Structures are given as structure tokens and as C-alpha cells.
Amino acid sequence: MSSAPRRAECPQPSDPPPTPPSRGWATLSSLQARNFRMFASGQIVSNTGIWVQRIAQDWLVLSITHSATAVGVTTALQFMPTLLFGLTGGLIADRYPKRRVLLATQVGMSSMAAALALLTLTHQEAAWHVYAIAFGLGTVTAVDNPVRQSFVNEMVGPDQLRNAISINSSVFQLAALIGPAISGALISAVGAGYAFAVNAASYVAPLTALLLMRDDELIRSPRGDTMSRQVSAGLRYVAGRPQLLWPIVLVGVFGMFTSNLPVTLAVYAKTVFQSGPGGYGLLNSVVALGSLGGALVSTRRTRARLRELVGTCLILATLEMLAAAAPDRWSYCLFLVAVGAATLLLYTSANSMVQLAADDSIRGRVMGVYLVVFIGGGALGGPLLGSIDQHFGPRIGMLLAGAVPAVATVLVALKLAHDGRLRVRLRRRGPLSHLVAIVHR
């Protein structure tokens, strides 16, 4: 086909005026890109499988060891490789074709899920098997995550990046809504082994989507220099830009606790509500329901600001502390819906701020730093929160999951105020006075 530009034609007076996109389509505008539509379709299937495995994995460890600390250790082992190899994953994202890398990572994750399914279905499973496979899965994820997140920009371009990130989050949370319920039903009916088998099979969808993408429609990012210079440049790039540094710091603090919420929920289901694996899946689905609502709200936002991020952090921390005091299951679930929505808004805002502030040639390394801090925080927080849940009870764990990030958020806000990036002034409206945070990016 000829690549020569077509001559613009002047509309005739009788031509109808162009129809603006509907509000509903504006919410899904990034799905106009065919490659991203296929990517999102594959992700909803594989993410559902990931959640099916996550719930089954936690419950299997809890059943084998009867220890919440062991559940936290499993989470830490799955997160730890990102702490160790996340910067290398970001480097790979910037140096190699992302679609080919993603094809390899999907095959690797499917193989490990199949191995865990085989061990469980043949009744050969032991805690160390789950630990080893969790670490192997985390190692592949350390490469997959920065590649996959920076690949979104190649599919849609910078103008649609925030909307695509929000849709990606919506897809993940829809899967998080469906997956735990499926997992709970599978565990109760036929055992955890079939849940792992479902996850192994789910990777067929993203593999198919990646293979059918149109390579000529991808927006290529420029590549950098030598390997050693690239790694150090990524760290310096983040450290020298407050619009990158502080969102990453906040995400890291919340990642230590909020990303480990399933550890606390498992103990709630087992010891507080005594509802078994089905109840554990239900609690995770309730969180995902709120997250899905937050993701849909996020698709309507056109930009992210530091003031919104700080405000969302304070709201989320407060909700987690209030949830710890909930007297019964139903009030606790209501708080979990709000926690899920606030968590999603926090992570989506931080993710889009970081990606949009990063130059195209270094975005993969920046996302590598982002994920090292976020998932590395989860690796450190998993055993800590599990130990607190086991020795002091899940309500104390939930309380600290809100209190510690609240203190960190206040400290970050004070630092921003000291640097002149955040000002607080008293604004009077009628009989009420409000403290209004004004943030300059």
C-alpha cells in the first residue's frame, strides 16, 4: 500500500458536522487501537487465572502449615525476585522487542502453574514446593511486569496512555472479582490442584493475542546505550525528578501492606469469620468489586496530580484503620469495597504519573524502579504482616496496614510543603472551614 498522505478534502456545505465521541466511548477510547483490544482481551483471561492460583496457593500453604507467617513467606518469595532483578527487567524492556519477551514470559508462567497443578493433583505437594514455584514465578514476573507495562505505550501512544492504564487496571480488577470466587468454588468442590490447572490453561489467551498483533502498528521506543550506563541512568533519572520519586515512594510504602491484604483476609476468613476457602474468596472478590469501581472512575480522568495522589493515600490509610474496627462481616465488607476503590485509584494515579513523566527511551527502566519499590515493598511486608496477623490477630494487622502508610504520607506531604510543591491554606466557605492542599507539579 502507498504510504503517501491523502489530500484533505473540504467538506461540502451539505455534509453533516462530525459527531463527537460519546461519553461511554471516551471512557474506552484507547480500545480503538486493535493491538490494545487484543492485549486487553488476553489479559482478562490470564489475570483471572492468576487470581484463581493466588487464592488457591495461599489457602494451600495455610492448610499445609496452619501458619499465617508461612502465607506471608510465600508472598515474599513471589515478590522478592522483583526486588533482586526488577532493574534488569526494566533494562530488558528498553533493549529488546517487548512482544517477543512477553511471549517467552507467558510460556514460563504457564509451565510453572502446570507443575504446581501436577504436584497437587498427584498429592505430592509440600510447602517447599509452593515456595520454590512461587520464587520461580516471581523471577519471570520480574521481567514480565516492566515489559508489559511499558508495552502499553507502544500499543496506544502517549495521548491514550492514561486511559489504557486505567482500562488495564479495570481488566485486572474484573479478573480479581471473578477469579477468587472461581478459586473458592474449585477448592471447595475438587481441590486446589484444579485451580492451578485452570491458571496454566489461561495463558493460551495472551499468547494468542500477542501472536495475532500487527507489528507494524506498534509505536517503537528508541533504544539506549550500553547496559551498565542504562542501569545507572535509570536510577539517577528517578532520583532527580520529584514527580517520579515521590509517587514511587508512596507506592512502595503502601505496597508493603496493601498489596499483602490477601494475607490478612486469609486469617480473617479462617479465625474471625470461620468461613473457609469460600469465604476467603468472597472477601477478595469484595475488594475487587471496589477496585473495579475505582478503575472505571479512573478511566474518566485526563491527568494525575500529586495533590490527588496524597489525598487518595490519606483516604486509603483511614479506610483501612476503620475497617480494623468493623464489628461484623457485613460492615467489614463495606469497608473493603471502599478500600478496593481507593487502592486502585492510588496505584493507577501513581502508575500513570510515572509513565507520563518518563522519557520514551527510559520508560522501561523507570517502570523497573517503580516495580522494584512496589513489589519489593510487598516482599518485605508479607512476612511482617503475616507474623503480626498470627501473633496479634488480623484486626491489629489491618490497623497497622493503615497507620504506618498514614504516617509516611504525612511525612511526604511535609517534605513537599518544605520544597514549595505543596501549600496548605485555610479557606472559609460559609460556617465551615476547610484545609485545602495546593500542589504545584
C-alpha positions as CSV (number, residue, x, y, z in Angstrom):
1,M,0.0,0.0,0.0
2,S,1.2,3.5,-0.7
3,S,2.4,5.5,2.3
4,A,1.8,8.9,0.6
5,P,-0.5,11.1,2.6
6,R,-4.0,11.6,1.3
7,R,-5.1,15.1,0.3
8,A,-7.5,16.6,2.8
9,E,-10.9,17.1,1.2
10,C,-13.0,20.1,2.2
11,P,-16.4,19.2,3.5
12,Q,-19.4,20.3,1.4
13,P,-21.9,22.6,2.9
14,S,-24.5,19.8,2.9
15,D,-22.2,17.5,4.9
16,P,-23.3,16.8,8.5
17,P,-20.9,18.1,11.2
18,P,-18.6,15.5,12.7
19,T,-20.2,13.6,15.6
20,P,-18.2,13.9,18.8
21,P,-17.4,10.6,20.6
22,S,-20.0,9.6,23.2
23,R,-19.1,9.8,26.9
24,G,-19.2,6.0,27.1
25,W,-16.8,5.6,24.2
26,A,-14.5,8.3,25.6
27,T,-14.2,6.0,28.7
28,L,-12.9,3.2,26.4
29,S,-11.1,5.4,23.9
30,S,-7.8,3.5,24.0
31,L,-9.6,0.4,22.8
32,Q,-9.8,1.9,19.4
33,A,-6.3,0.5,18.9
34,R,-6.7,-3.0,17.6
35,N,-3.5,-4.3,19.2
36,F,-4.6,-3.0,22.6
37,R,-8.0,-4.5,22.2
38,M,-6.4,-7.9,21.7
39,F,-4.0,-7.4,24.5
40,A,-6.8,-6.5,27.0
41,S,-8.8,-9.5,25.9
42,G,-6.0,-11.8,26.6
43,Q,-5.2,-10.2,29.9
44,I,-8.7,-10.6,31.3
45,V,-8.4,-14.4,30.8
46,S,-4.9,-14.8,32.2
47,N,-5.4,-12.4,35.0
48,T,-8.5,-14.4,36.1
49,G,-6.3,-17.4,36.1
50,I,-3.6,-15.6,38.1
51,W,-6.2,-14.8,40.8
52,V,-7.5,-18.3,40.8
53,Q,-4.0,-19.5,41.5
54,R,-3.2,-16.8,44.1
55,I,-6.2,-17.7,46.3
56,A,-5.5,-21.5,45.9
57,Q,-1.8,-21.0,46.6
58,D,-2.4,-19.0,49.8
59,W,-5.1,-21.5,51.0
60,L,-2.9,-24.5,50.2
61,V,0.0,-23.1,52.3
62,L,-2.3,-22.2,55.1
63,S,-3.8,-25.7,55.1
64,I,-0.4,-27.4,55.0
65,T,1.4,-25.3,57.6
66,H,-1.5,-23.8,59.6
67,S,0.6,-20.6,59.8
68,A,-0.2,-17.1,58.6
69,T,3.5,-16.4,58.7
70,A,4.0,-19.1,56.1
71,V,1.5,-17.5,53.8
72,G,3.4,-14.2,54.2
73,V,6.7,-16.0,53.3
74,T,5.1,-17.4,50.2
75,T,4.0,-13.9,49.1
76,A,7.5,-12.6,49.9
77,L,9.2,-15.3,47.8
78,Q,6.9,-14.4,44.9
79,F,7.7,-10.7,45.3
80,M,11.4,-11.0,46.2
81,P,12.8,-11.6,42.7
82,T,11.5,-8.2,41.6
83,L,13.5,-6.7,44.4
84,L,16.5,-8.5,43.1
85,F,16.0,-8.5,39.4
86,G,13.5,-5.7,38.7
87,L,16.0,-3.3,37.4
88,T,17.3,-5.9,35.0
89,G,13.7,-6.5,33.9
90,G,13.4,-2.8,33.1
91,L,16.6,-2.9,31.2
92,I,15.3,-5.8,29.1
93,A,12.1,-3.8,28.4
94,D,14.2,-1.0,26.9
95,R,16.7,-3.2,25.0
96,Y,14.6,-6.0,23.4
97,P,11.3,-6.3,21.4
98,K,8.7,-6.3,24.1
99,R,6.2,-8.5,22.3
100,R,8.8,-11.3,21.9
101,V,9.8,-11.0,25.6
102,L,6.2,-11.3,26.6
103,L,5.7,-14.4,24.5
104,A,8.5,-16.0,26.5
105,T,7.3,-14.9,29.9
106,Q,3.7,-16.2,29.3
107,V,5.1,-19.7,28.4
108,G,7.3,-19.6,31.5
109,M,4.4,-18.7,33.9
110,S,2.1,-21.3,32.3
111,S,4.7,-24.0,32.8
112,M,5.2,-23.3,36.5
113,A,1.4,-23.3,37.1
114,A,1.2,-26.6,35.3
115,A,4.0,-28.0,37.5
116,L,2.2,-26.9,40.7
117,A,-1.1,-28.4,39.4
118,L,0.7,-31.8,38.7
119,L,2.2,-31.9,42.2
120,T,-1.1,-31.1,43.9
121,L,-3.3,-33.4,41.8
122,T,-0.9,-36.3,42.5
123,H,-0.9,-35.4,46.2
124,Q,2.9,-34.9,46.2
125,E,2.7,-31.2,47.3
126,A,4.7,-29.8,50.2
127,A,5.2,-26.3,51.5
128,W,8.7,-26.2,49.9
129,H,7.3,-27.0,46.5
130,V,5.0,-24.0,46.7
131,Y,7.8,-21.8,48.0
132,A,10.1,-22.8,45.1
133,I,7.4,-22.3,42.4
134,A,6.4,-19.0,43.9
135,F,10.0,-17.8,43.7
136,G,10.3,-19.1,40.1
137,L,7.1,-17.4,39.1
138,G,8.3,-14.2,40.8
139,T,11.5,-14.4,38.8
140,V,9.6,-14.5,35.5
141,T,7.3,-11.7,36.7
142,A,10.3,-9.5,37.4
143,V,10.9,-9.4,33.7
144,D,7.2,-9.6,32.6
145,N,5.9,-6.7,34.6
146,P,8.1,-3.8,33.4
147,V,8.0,-5.1,29.8
148,R,4.2,-5.5,29.9
149,Q,3.5,-2.1,31.5
150,S,5.8,-0.2,29.2
151,F,4.4,-2.1,26.2
152,V,1.1,-0.4,26.7
153,N,2.6,2.9,25.4
154,E,3.7,1.1,22.2
155,M,0.2,-0.1,21.5
156,V,-1.7,3.2,22.1
157,G,0.8,6.1,22.2
158,P,1.2,8.8,24.8
159,D,-2.2,10.5,24.2
160,Q,-4.1,7.4,25.2
161,L,-1.7,6.1,27.8
162,R,-3.6,7.1,30.9
163,N,-6.8,5.7,29.6
164,A,-5.1,2.5,28.6
165,I,-3.5,2.1,32.0
166,S,-7.0,2.6,33.6
167,I,-8.5,0.1,31.3
168,N,-5.7,-2.3,32.1
169,S,-6.4,-1.9,35.8
170,S,-10.1,-2.4,35.1
171,V,-9.3,-5.6,33.4
172,F,-7.2,-6.8,36.2
173,Q,-9.8,-5.9,38.8
174,L,-12.6,-7.5,36.9
175,A,-10.4,-10.7,36.9
176,A,-9.8,-10.1,40.6
177,L,-13.6,-10.0,41.1
178,I,-14.2,-13.3,39.2
179,G,-11.0,-15.2,40.0
180,P,-11.3,-15.5,43.8
181,A,-14.9,-16.7,43.5
182,I,-13.9,-19.3,40.9
183,S,-11.0,-20.4,43.1
184,G,-13.0,-20.7,46.2
185,A,-15.6,-22.9,44.4
186,L,-12.9,-25.0,42.9
187,I,-11.1,-25.6,46.1
188,S,-14.3,-26.5,47.9
189,A,-15.5,-28.8,45.2
190,V,-12.5,-30.6,43.7
191,G,-9.3,-29.2,45.4
192,A,-6.6,-26.6,44.8
193,G,-4.9,-28.7,42.1
194,Y,-7.6,-27.9,39.5
195,A,-7.3,-24.2,40.3
196,F,-3.6,-24.3,39.3
197,A,-4.5,-26.2,36.2
198,V,-7.0,-23.5,35.2
199,N,-4.3,-20.9,35.6
200,A,-1.9,-22.9,33.4
201,A,-4.5,-23.1,30.6
202,S,-5.4,-19.4,30.9
203,Y,-2.1,-18.3,29.3
204,V,-3.3,-19.6,25.9
205,A,-5.3,-16.4,25.6
206,P,-2.5,-13.8,26.0
207,L,-0.2,-16.0,23.8
208,T,-2.8,-16.0,21.1
209,A,-3.4,-12.2,21.4
210,L,0.4,-11.5,21.2
211,L,0.8,-13.7,18.1
212,L,-2.0,-12.1,16.3
213,M,-0.9,-8.5,16.9
214,R,0.1,-6.3,13.9
215,D,3.7,-5.5,14.4
216,D,3.6,-2.5,12.0
217,E,1.1,-0.7,14.2
218,L,3.3,-0.7,17.3
219,I,4.9,2.6,18.2
220,R,8.6,1.8,18.7
221,S,10.5,3.4,21.6
222,P,14.2,4.4,20.9
223,R,16.8,2.2,22.5
224,G,19.6,3.4,24.8
225,D,23.3,2.9,25.1
226,T,25.4,0.3,26.9
227,M,23.9,-2.0,29.5
228,S,25.8,-0.5,32.5
229,R,25.1,3.1,31.6
230,Q,21.4,2.2,31.2
231,V,21.0,0.8,34.7
232,S,22.7,3.7,36.4
233,A,20.9,6.2,34.2
234,G,17.5,4.8,35.3
235,L,18.3,5.2,39.0
236,R,19.6,8.8,38.5
237,Y,16.7,9.7,36.3
238,V,14.1,8.8,39.0
239,A,16.1,10.3,41.9
240,G,16.4,13.6,40.2
241,R,12.7,14.1,39.4
242,P,10.3,14.7,42.3
243,Q,7.3,13.9,40.0
244,L,8.7,10.4,39.7
245,L,10.4,10.0,43.1
246,W,7.5,10.7,45.5
247,P,4.8,8.7,43.7
248,I,7.2,5.7,43.8
249,V,8.0,6.2,47.5
250,L,4.3,6.3,48.4
251,V,3.5,3.3,46.3
252,G,6.4,1.4,48.0
253,V,5.1,2.2,51.5
254,F,1.5,1.1,50.6
255,G,2.8,-1.9,48.7
256,M,4.3,-3.2,52.0
257,F,0.9,-3.5,53.5
258,T,-2.0,-3.0,51.0
259,S,-0.5,-5.5,48.4
260,N,-0.4,-8.0,51.2
261,L,-4.1,-7.6,52.1
262,P,-4.9,-11.2,51.0
263,V,-2.6,-12.4,53.8
264,T,-4.8,-10.6,56.4
265,L,-8.0,-11.7,54.6
266,A,-7.0,-15.3,54.8
267,V,-6.6,-15.1,58.5
268,Y,-9.9,-13.1,58.8
269,A,-11.7,-15.9,56.9
270,K,-10.1,-18.7,59.0
271,T,-10.1,-17.3,62.5
272,V,-12.6,-14.3,62.7
273,F,-15.4,-15.3,60.4
274,Q,-14.6,-19.0,60.2
275,S,-15.9,-19.1,56.6
276,G,-13.3,-21.4,55.0
277,P,-11.9,-21.0,51.4
278,G,-15.2,-19.9,50.0
279,G,-15.3,-17.0,52.5
280,Y,-11.7,-16.1,51.7
281,G,-12.5,-16.0,48.0
282,L,-15.6,-13.8,48.8
283,L,-13.5,-11.3,50.8
284,N,-11.1,-10.9,47.9
285,S,-14.0,-10.6,45.4
286,V,-15.4,-7.8,47.6
287,V,-12.1,-5.9,47.4
288,A,-12.0,-6.5,43.7
289,L,-15.6,-5.1,43.3
290,G,-14.5,-1.8,44.9
291,S,-11.3,-1.8,42.8
292,L,-13.3,-2.3,39.6
293,G,-15.4,0.7,40.5
294,G,-12.3,2.7,41.2
295,A,-10.8,1.6,37.8
296,L,-13.9,2.8,36.0
297,V,-13.7,6.2,37.7
298,S,-10.1,6.4,36.8
299,T,-10.8,5.9,33.0
300,R,-12.6,9.3,33.1
301,R,-9.6,11.2,34.5
302,T,-7.4,13.0,32.0
303,R,-4.4,13.7,34.2
304,A,-2.9,12.8,37.6
305,R,-1.7,15.3,40.1
306,L,0.4,15.0,43.3
307,R,-2.4,16.6,45.4
308,E,-4.8,13.9,44.3
309,L,-2.3,11.2,45.0
310,V,-1.5,12.5,48.5
311,G,-5.3,12.8,49.2
312,T,-6.0,9.3,48.0
313,C,-3.2,7.9,50.2
314,L,-4.7,9.5,53.3
315,I,-8.2,8.3,52.4
316,L,-7.0,4.7,51.9
317,A,-5.0,4.7,55.1
318,T,-8.0,6.0,57.0
319,L,-10.3,3.4,55.5
320,E,-8.0,0.5,56.4
321,M,-7.9,1.7,60.0
322,L,-11.7,2.0,60.1
323,A,-12.0,-1.5,58.6
324,A,-10.0,-2.9,61.5
325,A,-12.7,-1.7,63.9
326,A,-15.6,-3.1,61.9
327,P,-17.8,-5.2,64.3
328,D,-19.1,-7.8,61.8
329,R,-18.6,-9.4,58.4
330,W,-21.0,-7.2,56.5
331,S,-19.7,-3.9,57.8
332,Y,-16.2,-5.2,57.2
333,C,-17.1,-6.0,53.6
334,L,-18.5,-2.4,53.1
335,F,-15.1,-1.0,54.2
336,L,-13.4,-3.5,51.9
337,V,-15.3,-2.1,48.9
338,A,-14.1,1.4,49.7
339,V,-10.5,0.1,50.4
340,G,-10.5,-1.6,47.0
341,A,-11.7,1.6,45.2
342,A,-9.1,3.8,46.9
343,T,-6.3,1.3,46.4
344,L,-7.0,1.1,42.6
345,L,-7.2,4.9,42.3
346,L,-3.8,5.2,44.2
347,Y,-2.0,2.7,42.0
348,T,-3.5,3.9,38.7
349,S,-2.7,7.6,39.5
350,A,0.9,6.7,40.5
351,N,1.5,4.4,37.5
352,S,0.2,7.0,35.0
353,M,2.2,9.8,36.7
354,V,5.4,7.8,36.5
355,Q,4.9,6.6,32.9
356,L,3.8,10.0,31.5
357,A,6.7,11.8,33.3
358,A,9.3,9.4,31.9
359,D,11.0,9.8,28.6
360,D,10.2,7.1,25.9
361,S,13.8,5.9,25.8
362,I,14.0,5.2,29.5
363,R,10.4,4.3,30.4
364,G,11.1,0.6,30.8
365,R,13.9,1.3,33.4
366,V,11.7,3.8,35.2
367,M,9.0,1.1,35.5
368,G,11.6,-1.3,36.6
369,V,12.5,1.1,39.5
370,Y,8.8,1.6,40.2
371,L,8.1,-2.2,40.4
372,V,11.3,-2.8,42.5
373,V,10.0,-0.4,45.1
374,F,6.4,-1.5,44.9
375,I,6.8,-5.3,44.7
376,G,9.9,-5.2,46.8
377,G,7.9,-3.4,49.5
378,G,5.4,-6.2,49.2
379,A,8.1,-8.8,49.6
380,L,9.3,-7.1,52.8
381,G,5.9,-6.6,54.2
382,G,4.5,-10.1,53.6
383,P,6.2,-11.9,56.4
384,L,5.9,-8.9,58.7
385,L,2.2,-8.6,58.2
386,G,1.7,-12.4,58.4
387,S,3.6,-12.5,61.7
388,I,1.5,-9.7,63.1
389,D,-1.7,-11.4,62.0
390,Q,-0.7,-14.7,63.6
391,H,0.6,-13.3,66.9
392,F,-1.6,-10.3,67.5
393,G,-4.7,-11.0,65.3
394,P,-5.8,-9.8,61.9
395,R,-7.5,-6.7,63.3
396,I,-4.2,-5.4,64.5
397,G,-2.6,-6.2,61.2
398,M,-5.4,-4.3,59.4
399,L,-4.9,-1.3,61.8
400,L,-1.2,-1.2,61.2
401,A,-1.7,-1.5,57.4
402,G,-3.4,1.9,57.6
403,A,-1.5,3.6,60.4
404,V,2.0,3.1,59.0
405,P,1.3,4.4,55.5
406,A,-0.7,7.3,57.0
407,V,2.4,8.4,58.9
408,A,4.5,8.0,55.8
409,T,2.0,10.1,53.7
410,V,2.1,12.9,56.2
411,L,5.9,12.9,56.1
412,V,5.9,13.1,52.3
413,A,3.4,15.9,52.4
414,L,5.5,17.8,54.8
415,K,8.6,17.3,52.6
416,L,6.6,18.6,49.5
417,A,5.5,21.6,51.6
418,H,9.1,22.3,52.6
419,D,10.2,22.1,49.0
420,G,7.4,24.5,47.9
421,R,5.5,21.9,46.0
422,L,2.6,21.8,48.4
423,R,0.9,24.6,50.2
424,V,-1.8,24.4,52.8
425,R,-4.1,27.4,53.3
426,L,-7.3,27.9,55.2
427,R,-10.4,28.5,53.0
428,R,-13.7,29.6,54.6
429,R,-16.9,28.6,52.9
430,G,-20.0,29.6,54.9
431,P,-19.9,28.4,58.5
432,L,-17.3,25.7,57.8
433,S,-13.5,26.0,57.3
434,H,-11.6,23.6,55.1
435,L,-7.9,22.9,54.8
436,V,-7.1,22.9,51.1
437,A,-3.9,21.3,49.8
438,I,-2.5,23.2,46.7
439,V,0.2,21.2,44.9
440,H,2.4,22.6,42.1
441,R,3.9,19.8,39.9
